[in-house]
Amino acid sequence: MKTLLVGKIHPDAEELLNNIELQKADLIEEKDYLDIEAVVLRVFTPFKETEIKRFPKLKYFVTCSVGLDNIDLDMLKERGIELIHCPGTNSNSVAEHTLYLLLSLLRSSKPFPELKGKTIGIIGFGNIGKIVARKLLGFEAKVIAFDVVEQDPEVLKELNVKMTEMDELLKESDIITIHVPYNRHTSNLIDEDKLQKMKEGSFLINTSRAEVIDNEALVRCQDKFKGIALDVYTNELRKGLKGNVVLTDHVGAQGEESFRKMCVKPVKEFLSKF
Ligand SMILES: NC(=O)c1ccc[n+]([C@@H]2O[C@H](COP(=O)([O-])OP(=O)(O)OC[C@H]3O[C@@H](n4cnc5c(N)ncnc54)[C@H](O)[C@@H]3O)[C@@H](O)[C@H]2O)c1
């Protein structure tokens, strides 16, 4: 299986690829890869129509990251290319990072508010949202959540979470953290109207994707927040934000254990195919 590895994966995953015919690259170049049958991708680089067309013989597309918004999934399906990915493998790392951002934001306000008794609103109650709620259990905070999918009452009871409507979450929360995927339904999900509905003096955290917040609206509405923490942001947003702002550079998933899992799991699944 002639395979192209794009970007740096965990050394344990790379070692697994030693026995196949492997080429390595930092990025997908502007050329045709006529004999490549599989791509293993780590970087957040687009794999859309332009890139897919450069691989006429592609059979497998292996991605060592959880978000799939850089990939044209419809085109992979049309071309019969099998997608191998790694959902859930980095959730713990992102959830820990969310707690790090949350506590950093609070502690850089003067006087700093304590978490006990505060209401935390989680938008997107999937893998990461649930782990964030689990980690918050010991803080004696109130946790509410909004999701478009109905949730298991047993899980909600165990995690001490109440599901609410979006508007209620926006109005009630002292701290809001966003964990939705980026797709055509969630692009600018947090628009000016929703930002206006959030509490004056609240805190906002986003570790999902920059595009789920209307960046220009956030710059306009920033003064109402006591703090904003982002793991994902555009340069324009970075330049436009002032005050209590904590920024990290899309490192939420980079926890050592999660990074290993995120690379080893899909590579093993790929190798088991032939
Ligand atoms: N910062 C990072 O490094 C990093 C790492 C991993 C994932 N992420 C991002 O976090 C996102 C969430 O990851 P996950 O593993 O929890 O995904 P997941 O699919 O398990 O959960 C996402 C949840 O969002 C819900 N959702 C979808 N549309 C919604 C909407 N309009 N309103 C409310 N809820 C909605 C879904 O029903 C689901 O429950 C990923 O898609 C990715 O973009 C970021």
The ligand as an SDF file (V2000), in Angstrom:
LIG
                    3D

 44 48  0  0  0  0  0  0  0  0999 V2000
   -9.2290   22.6940   20.5970 N   0  0  0  0  0  0  0  0  0  0  0  0
   -8.9110   21.5200   20.0980 C   0  0  0  0  0  0  0  0  0  0  0  0
   -7.7380   21.1760   19.9140 O   0  0  0  0  0  0  0  0  0  0  0  0
   -9.9970   20.5510   19.7560 C   0  0  0  0  0  0  0  0  0  0  0  0
   -9.7480   19.1690   19.8480 C   0  0  0  0  0  0  0  0  0  0  0  0
  -10.7740   18.2800   19.6160 C   0  0  0  0  0  0  0  0  0  0  0  0
  -12.0140   18.7460   19.2020 C   0  0  0  0  0  0  0  0  0  0  0  0
  -12.2130   20.0850   19.0710 N   0  0  0  0  0  0  0  0  0  0  0  0
  -13.5140   20.5990   18.6270 C   0  0  0  0  0  0  0  0  0  0  0  0
  -14.4940   20.2560   19.5980 O   0  0  0  0  0  0  0  0  0  0  0  0
  -15.6510   19.8020   18.8990 C   0  0  0  0  0  0  0  0  0  0  0  0
  -16.4720   18.9180   19.8010 C   0  0  0  0  0  0  0  0  0  0  0  0
  -15.7790   17.6940   20.0180 O   0  0  0  0  0  0  0  0  0  0  0  0
  -16.5270   16.4180   20.6630 P   0  0  0  0  0  0  0  0  0  0  0  0
  -15.5390   15.3100   20.6250 O   0  0  0  0  0  0  0  0  0  0  0  0
  -17.1710   16.7910   21.9330 O   0  0  0  0  0  0  0  0  0  0  0  0
  -17.6440   16.1740   19.5470 O   0  0  0  0  0  0  0  0  0  0  0  0
  -19.0160   15.3900   19.7240 P   0  0  0  0  0  0  0  0  0  0  0  0
  -19.4890   15.1310   18.3440 O   0  0  0  0  0  0  0  0  0  0  0  0
  -18.8750   14.2560   20.6750 O   0  0  0  0  0  0  0  0  0  0  0  0
  -19.9760   16.4630   20.4320 O   0  0  0  0  0  0  0  0  0  0  0  0
  -20.4730   17.6000   19.7830 C   0  0  0  0  0  0  0  0  0  0  0  0
  -21.8620   17.8640   20.3430 C   0  0  0  0  0  0  0  0  0  0  0  0
  -22.3390   19.0880   19.7840 O   0  0  0  0  0  0  0  0  0  0  0  0
  -23.7210   18.9180   19.5250 C   0  0  0  0  0  0  0  0  0  0  0  0
  -24.1850   19.9000   18.5680 N   0  0  0  0  0  0  0  0  0  0  0  0
  -24.0890   19.8880   17.2180 C   0  0  0  0  0  0  0  0  0  0  0  0
  -24.6640   20.9950   16.7090 N   0  0  0  0  0  0  0  0  0  0  0  0
  -25.1220   21.7160   17.7530 C   0  0  0  0  0  0  0  0  0  0  0  0
  -25.8050   22.9400   17.8730 C   0  0  0  0  0  0  0  0  0  0  0  0
  -26.1350   23.6560   16.7970 N   0  0  0  0  0  0  0  0  0  0  0  0
  -26.1430   23.3800   19.1110 N   0  0  0  0  0  0  0  0  0  0  0  0
  -25.8180   22.6460   20.2100 C   0  0  0  0  0  0  0  0  0  0  0  0
  -25.1820   21.4610   20.1610 N   0  0  0  0  0  0  0  0  0  0  0  0
  -24.8330   21.0150   18.9520 C   0  0  0  0  0  0  0  0  0  0  0  0
  -23.8340   17.4910   19.0190 C   0  0  0  0  0  0  0  0  0  0  0  0
  -25.1650   17.0060   19.1080 O   0  0  0  0  0  0  0  0  0  0  0  0
  -22.8840   16.7700   19.9750 C   0  0  0  0  0  0  0  0  0  0  0  0
  -23.5380   16.3040   21.1250 O   0  0  0  0  0  0  0  0  0  0  0  0
  -15.0500   19.0850   17.6600 C   0  0  0  0  0  0  0  0  0  0  0  0
  -15.9770   18.9890   16.6040 O   0  0  0  0  0  0  0  0  0  0  0  0
  -13.8830   19.9640   17.3000 C   0  0  0  0  0  0  0  0  0  0  0  0
  -14.2620   20.9910   16.3920 O   0  0  0  0  0  0  0  0  0  0  0  0
  -11.2430   20.9940   19.3390 C   0  0  0  0  0  0  0  0  0  0  0  0
  1  2  1  0
  2  3  2  0
  2  4  1  0
  4  5  1  0
  4 44  2  0
  5  6  2  0
  6  7  1  0
  7  8  2  0
  8  9  1  0
  8 44  1  0
  9 10  1  0
  9 42  1  0
 10 11  1  0
 11 12  1  0
 11 40  1  0
 12 13  1  0
 13 14  1  0
 14 15  2  0
 14 16  1  0
 14 17  1  0
 17 18  1  0
 18 19  2  0
 18 20  1  0
 18 21  1  0
 21 22  1  0
 22 23  1  0
 23 24  1  0
 23 38  1  0
 24 25  1  0
 25 26  1  0
 25 36  1  0
 26 27  1  0
 26 35  1  0
 27 28  2  0
 28 29  1  0
 29 30  1  0
 29 35  2  0
 30 31  1  0
 30 32  2  0
 32 33  1  0
 33 34  2  0
 34 35  1  0
 36 37  1  0
 36 38  1  0
 38 39  1  0
 40 41  1  0
 40 42  1  0
 42 43  1  0
M  CHG  2   8   1  16  -1
M  END
$$$$
